[in-house]
Amino acid sequence: MTFVVTEACIQCKYTDCVSVCPMDCFFEGPNFLAIHPDECIDCSICVAECPVGAIVSDQEIPDDQRHFIEINRVLSQDPRYRRISQVQSPLPDHEKWAGIKDKLALLDYRASVG
């Protein structure tokens, strides 16, 4: 079992979660964070730190967000993403984007897929 960053993170990229991760398994891209599923130890500490509720267990992820399990796997191994372990400022306009749904088109991950 692992935790997964979901669509709510796109264009917000709050990083409160990374500072509490004992495994440093978060990876940062231009407008999204990903969790490396093979490094996550299922401690759930990061969940409460996310102000938009973007982090969920892969066992409890809603059906409409299940594709983010694979997206996290792919992006956490993408050379464009770098390991992150310290809090950084969220993206500009993060407050506006936090309430917007259907942001997947803004996430550049397809280039990373085989």
Secondary structure, 3 states (H helix, E strand, C coil): CCEEECHHHCCCCCCHHHHHCCCCCEEECCCCEEECCCCCCCCCHHHHHCCCCCEEECCCCCHHHCHHHHHHHHHHCCCCCEEECCCCCCCCCHHHHHCCCCCHHHCCCHHHCC
